[in-house]
Amino acid sequence: MLNEMGAKVSGGGSSTLTIQGVRKLEPTTHRVIGDRIVAATWGVAASMTRGDVRVRGVNHKHLGLVLDKLRTAGAEVTPEVDGFRVIQRERPKAVNFATLPYPGFPTDLQPMAIGLAAVAEGTSMITENVFESRFRFVEEMIRLEADARTDGHHAVIREFQCCRVHRCGPRIFEPAPGSCLLGWSRTEPPKSTTSSTSTAGTRVLSRISVDSGSDRAGGHRISSVLGVTLASYSRWWNDKTV
């Protein structure tokens, strides 16, 4: 974008940037890339809820490893020109995750990975290689009856059948979508409620198309949390197409 405005910056993609000063910059029109964390959150949401989600406005090549992990969990992942689609028909299978700088598995997706592991069939190990003390939010998931144990920069998550309702408040914002998805994907429905979209007590995201907000300025993560919650709520209680 800076070069389009008249700047002289070279070395993009390497370890060294060379910048030559110019007298002025000109206006330009530029499309920023889609938020890969938001896009991947929706993909994980589809897998956790055995749903069907199409995400637009993001380059699926930026999420190669994440989408491969969803395939390992049993999801059908289809790359598209302007995004990707995730369909999960059966209960997810256990998958191991290890966070690394790009193009590795993003550390900001680690809470969602733990949420997915909690509802998956089998035992998963999540390894945090980027930051210290990134497992504090696991305490909240345990209070939702997730079977999770942490030791240093490792977390072991075993399958469980359902979780109970619990008011939880992660101390930092990034883990919130993981806790949100865990609660919504595995909370048992009230006995008086029936719905054709339910599968073994699982909230189902069905036929949802999402724009990752590649041309918006902010609020992406807040939108992802509220969007997943409201979409799940709408499909569960009202049986309407979102």
Secondary structure, DSSP 8 states (H G I E B T S, - for coil): -TTTTT-EEE-TTSS--EEE--S------------HHHHHHHHHHHHHTT-EEEEESS-GGGGHHHHHHHHHTT-EEEEETTEEEEE--S--B---EEB-STTSB-GGGHHHHHHHHHHSBSEEEEE--S-SS--TTHHHHHHTT-EEEEETTEEEEE--S-B-------SSSTTHHHHHHHHHHHB---TT---TT-BTTB----SEEEE--TT--S-HHHHHHHHHHHHHHHHHHH----
